[in-house]
């Protein structure tokens, strides 16, 4: 891989090589977070739960993608396992107790912060902009679900 391509992958290249998400992580995170809540105003309670369950699994699975492209077999195992935990949380929130879903989003925000690596945890390396981006989305969706579902009698 050329140095220029590696620079752009790491987010240190020219702005034309970066996604809008990397260039404007806070703004795009707020937009994605709020946009992820919008369908809940139009979905039935069961569909709202199902959408949230699928979305938390998708969000958690992104880290497995980072591990596949950047990590060791150990990183892949860790990220695949953690993604599985969030998939199970999604199913439990859907089938057992809806409160599990917003709590899973808040829990995932903590997993995001663990990848910031100020704690020196041996986790897969991810682009620096991604941590706050994903934390913001997780917190907006978790808090939004609490508010929306409380107002709709789901919680």
N, C-alpha and C positions, 0 to 999 in steps of 0.2 A: 504494500500500500504506500502510495506517495506521501511525503510529509505534508503537502497541502491538503490532501484528503483527510489525513489523520487530524490535522489542525481543525478542519471544519467539523469533523465528527466530535471532537472534544469541545467545540464551541469557542475556539480561540482564533478562528480564521476571520476572513472578511465577512461583514454583515450580510452580503448577498448570498453567502453559503449557509447561513443559519436560517432555521425556521422562524416564523413570527413568534412561536412559543418561546424560543430561546432569546429572542431580542426583546420581547415584552412579557416576561413570565408572570408578573403580578396582574397586569391587565387581562391577559388571556386566561389566567387561572380563574379570576373572578367571572369572566364571561362563560367559561366552560362550567364552573360550579353552578352559577345561576341557570345556565342553559340546561344543565342536568336535572335541575328541579322543575323546570317548566312543564314537562309531560305529566307530572303528578297532579297538576290542576285539572287535567282532562281524563285521567285514567280512573277506572274503578279501584276500590281499595285493594282488591286481590291483584289486579294488574300493576298497581303502584308498588306493592310489596315485591312482585316478581321482577319488575324493572330494577328496583334497588338491589335485589339479590344478584341479578345478572351483572349489574354495573360494578358491584364491589369485587366480584370475581374477575372481571375484566381489568379493573384497576390494579388489583394485586398481581395479576398475571404479567403485567408490563415489566415488573422487576425480573421475572424469569427470562423474558426476552433480553434484558440487559445482561443477565448471566450467561445466556447462550452465546451472545455476540462478544462479550468482554471478559467473561469469568472462567474460573477453573471448574473442574467437575464438582468440587466441593461447593463452590458458589451456586452452581446449577442445582445441586441437591437441596441446599438451604432455601433458595428462592422458590423452587418447585414445591417444597414442603410447606413453606409459608403461604404460597398461593393456594395450596390445598386447604389450609386452615381457614382462609377467607372464603373459599368456595363452600366449605362446611358451614361456616357462620351464615353465609347467604341462605343456604337451605334451612338451617335452624330458624333464622329470622322469618323465612317464608312459611314454614310448617309448624313452628312451635311458639315463638314469641317475637312479635315484630320489633320490640325494643332492641333486639340483638343487632338489627341492621344499622341504625344510627350509631350504636356503640362500636360496631365493626369499622365504620368510617373514621371515627375518632381514634380507634386503635391503629388503623392504617396510617393516620397522620403521625403517630409515634414511630411506626416502622419507617416512614419517610425520614423522620429526624435521625433515626439510628444510622441511616445511610449518609447523613451529613458528615459523619465520622469524627466529630469532635470527641466522641467517646472512644475512639481508636478501635472500633469493632472490626473484625475481619470480614467485612461484607463486600459484595461486588461494587466496583467503582461505577458511578453513574455521573452524568453531566451535572455540574454544580447548580445550574439554573433549575434542574428538575425537582430538587428537594423542596424549595419553597413553593414551586408551582403546584406540586401534588399535595402538599400540606394544606394550602389554601383551598383547593378543590375539596379535599376530604372534610375539612372543617365546615365549609359552606354547605355541602351536601348533608353531613351529619346533623348540623343545627337546623337546616331547612326541613329535613325529614321530621325531626322532633316537632317543629312548629306546625307543619302541614298536617301530619298525622294526628297530632293532638286536636287540631281544629276540626278534622274530619272524623274524629272518634275512633281512629285506628289504634291509638295508644290511650 
